[in-house]
Amino acid sequence: MSSGARRWLAGLALCAGACTPALNWREVRLDGGALALFPCKPEHQTRTLTLVGQPVALTLHACEATGLRFAVAQADVQDPARVEAVLAALAAAQARNLQAPLPPGDAAQVPGMTPNPQARRYALSGRRPDGAAVQAQLLLFARGTQVLQATVLEGAPDTPAVHTFMDALRVPG
């Protein structure tokens, strides 16, 4: 079998697990050039937050499909010296919001990202404000001074849609 045929079959197998009638995958170009693959049409909003003592415009792209909430938040922190601290602060804030302990996480690799020790992937088990249990998958990384946080709420780590969403993130060079 040719390598092209093997790639086609591998793509078909991935789609069979992640493509359902409720998932309508589309590539979305985010501010700063990052690309994300969403299973539904994301809405976006921008608001100013204080991250590591500085105001930052944070843009959130998010949608819901098959009981999962998919989101990518991004911000330009303007100063390369702040990137590592902001990535760590975003992870800690997400854990705090979910009333979950923050595990060490795994080193993350996203095509085109700037290497950073705080580029991590986390699986969180916590609670919503109403006390209901919640699962979250979290991926944090940066490209230059752009910090990005991809999140899937309610997704177990081995859910095909979570893999598709997280694995498709990239920052073209």
PLY file of the C-alpha trace (Angstrom):
ply
format ascii 1.0
element vertex 173
property float x
property float y
property float z
element edge 172
property int vertex1
property int vertex2
end_header
0.00 0.00 0.00
1.37 3.43 -0.90
2.16 6.02 1.78
-0.55 8.28 0.31
-3.14 5.52 0.69
-1.99 4.87 4.27
-2.35 8.59 5.12
-5.82 8.65 3.57
-6.88 5.58 5.58
-5.43 7.08 8.78
-7.38 10.29 8.15
-10.53 8.29 7.49
-10.07 6.37 10.75
-9.56 9.62 12.69
-12.66 11.11 11.11
-14.71 8.01 11.87
-13.97 8.46 15.55
-14.29 12.24 15.69
-16.76 13.05 12.91
-20.38 12.62 13.84
-23.39 14.46 12.43
-23.24 16.75 15.49
-19.60 17.69 14.78
-19.10 20.00 11.82
-15.34 20.62 11.83
-14.02 23.90 10.42
-10.64 25.59 10.45
-10.62 28.99 12.14
-7.78 31.52 11.83
-7.34 33.32 15.13
-5.84 36.75 15.73
-2.08 36.57 15.39
-2.31 33.82 12.76
-2.85 30.70 14.89
-5.12 28.04 13.38
-7.68 25.99 15.28
-10.08 23.28 14.16
-13.49 23.71 15.83
-16.32 21.14 15.65
-18.90 23.94 15.55
-19.04 27.61 14.58
-17.29 29.54 17.36
-18.50 32.86 18.66
-15.89 35.29 19.85
-15.62 38.09 22.34
-12.82 40.24 23.67
-12.47 41.65 27.14
-9.69 43.20 29.16
-8.31 41.19 32.06
-5.44 41.76 34.44
-2.82 39.05 33.94
0.30 39.11 36.09
-0.40 42.70 37.09
-0.97 44.12 33.59
-4.17 44.73 31.63
-4.42 42.47 28.58
-7.07 42.19 25.85
-8.09 38.52 25.86
-10.09 37.17 22.93
-12.14 34.02 23.43
-13.39 31.83 20.56
-15.85 29.20 21.82
-18.69 26.88 20.83
-20.55 23.83 22.12
-21.18 20.50 20.41
-22.16 17.03 21.68
-22.17 18.26 25.27
-18.60 19.56 25.07
-17.47 23.20 25.19
-14.50 23.98 22.94
-12.59 27.23 23.44
-9.38 29.00 22.53
-8.42 32.13 24.45
-5.57 34.29 23.24
-3.82 37.46 24.24
-0.75 39.41 23.23
1.19 40.17 26.41
3.54 42.54 24.51
6.65 41.60 26.51
8.52 38.30 26.00
9.63 38.40 29.65
5.98 38.07 30.75
5.02 35.04 28.62
6.11 32.31 31.03
4.40 33.94 34.04
1.18 34.54 32.09
1.02 30.90 30.91
1.46 29.72 34.51
-1.15 32.23 35.74
-3.69 31.06 33.13
-3.27 27.42 34.20
-3.61 28.33 37.88
-6.70 30.47 37.19
-8.42 27.66 35.27
-7.73 25.19 38.09
-8.98 27.70 40.66
-12.16 28.37 38.62
-12.85 24.62 38.51
-11.96 24.14 42.19
-9.40 21.58 41.02
-5.82 20.88 42.00
-3.36 21.79 39.26
-1.34 18.69 38.35
2.17 19.04 36.90
0.79 18.48 33.40
2.70 17.24 30.39
5.05 19.22 28.17
3.15 20.48 25.13
4.30 20.64 21.53
2.25 22.68 19.08
3.56 23.16 15.54
5.00 26.67 15.24
4.95 27.49 18.96
7.81 29.22 20.75
9.44 26.74 23.16
8.54 27.54 26.76
8.67 25.42 29.94
5.12 26.55 30.79
3.73 25.16 27.50
1.75 22.37 29.15
-1.25 20.10 28.72
-3.44 19.36 31.73
-6.36 17.09 32.57
-8.40 18.66 35.38
-11.21 17.16 37.45
-13.09 19.74 39.44
-16.41 21.30 40.31
-18.64 23.92 38.73
-19.87 26.80 40.93
-23.09 24.79 41.51
-21.02 21.84 42.83
-21.52 19.58 39.80
-18.47 17.59 38.72
-16.63 18.81 35.63
-13.72 17.53 33.52
-11.47 19.85 31.56
-8.65 19.38 29.09
-6.32 22.36 28.92
-3.45 23.21 26.55
-1.31 26.31 27.04
1.39 27.55 24.68
2.82 30.70 23.11
4.12 32.07 19.84
6.31 35.08 20.53
4.28 37.28 22.87
0.95 35.67 21.89
-0.27 33.31 24.62
-2.97 30.76 23.83
-5.12 28.53 25.99
-7.21 25.78 24.40
-9.85 24.21 26.62
-12.42 21.45 26.29
-14.90 21.26 29.18
-16.54 17.93 29.97
-14.09 16.05 27.77
-12.27 12.97 28.99
-8.68 12.94 27.70
-9.28 10.03 25.32
-12.40 11.42 23.63
-11.72 11.50 19.86
-13.14 15.04 19.54
-10.74 16.29 22.26
-7.78 14.73 20.42
-8.89 16.23 17.11
-9.35 19.71 18.60
-6.08 19.78 20.57
-3.94 18.04 17.95
-5.06 20.38 15.13
-3.82 23.58 16.83
-0.87 25.17 15.06
0.85 28.47 14.46
2.03 28.87 10.88
5.58 30.18 10.58
0 1
1 2
2 3
3 4
4 5
5 6
6 7
7 8
8 9
9 10
10 11
11 12
12 13
13 14
14 15
15 16
16 17
17 18
18 19
19 20
20 21
21 22
22 23
23 24
24 25
25 26
26 27
27 28
28 29
29 30
30 31
31 32
32 33
33 34
34 35
35 36
36 37
37 38
38 39
39 40
40 41
41 42
42 43
43 44
44 45
45 46
46 47
47 48
48 49
49 50
50 51
51 52
52 53
53 54
54 55
55 56
56 57
57 58
58 59
59 60
60 61
61 62
62 63
63 64
64 65
65 66
66 67
67 68
68 69
69 70
70 71
71 72
72 73
73 74
74 75
75 76
76 77
77 78
78 79
79 80
80 81
81 82
82 83
83 84
84 85
85 86
86 87
87 88
88 89
89 90
90 91
91 92
92 93
93 94
94 95
95 96
96 97
97 98
98 99
99 100
100 101
101 102
102 103
103 104
104 105
105 106
106 107
107 108
108 109
109 110
110 111
111 112
112 113
113 114
114 115
115 116
116 117
117 118
118 119
119 120
120 121
121 122
122 123
123 124
124 125
125 126
126 127
127 128
128 129
129 130
130 131
131 132
132 133
133 134
134 135
135 136
136 137
137 138
138 139
139 140
140 141
141 142
142 143
143 144
144 145
145 146
146 147
147 148
148 149
149 150
150 151
151 152
152 153
153 154
154 155
155 156
156 157
157 158
158 159
159 160
160 161
161 162
162 163
163 164
164 165
165 166
166 167
167 168
168 169
169 170
170 171
171 172
